[in-house]
Amino acid sequence: GASSGAVCCAVFSPLDVARTRLQIQGGLTVRHFSPYTGMLDTLRRILHEEGIAGWFRGFVPAMLTVPVFWAMYFPLYDVMKVQMSSNFALGAE
């Protein structure tokens, strides 16, 4: 659980950074800022202007949430599965 979450976080961090930049650019009022035009343009510009480290901004906080998420996920899943099956009688016709 946690290890797969960590790998996923590492692999998709550049996409998360690019998505966040695309989402917030509409609220920026900085002069001489040319907006990103798409995902690939954003990834390219971040790499060019900030280097590979730019793709991994916010990586440490994201990694710190992975074990917390998975530590809560499976126990809550089991509890909710029992709750939902007793409340809705799954499988009954």
Buried (B, 14 or more C-beta within 10 A) or exposed (E): EBEEBBEEBBEEBBEBBBEEBBEEBEEEEEEEEEEBEEBEBBBEBBBEEEEEEBBBBEBEEBBEEBBEEBEEEEEEEEEEEEEEEEEEEEEEE
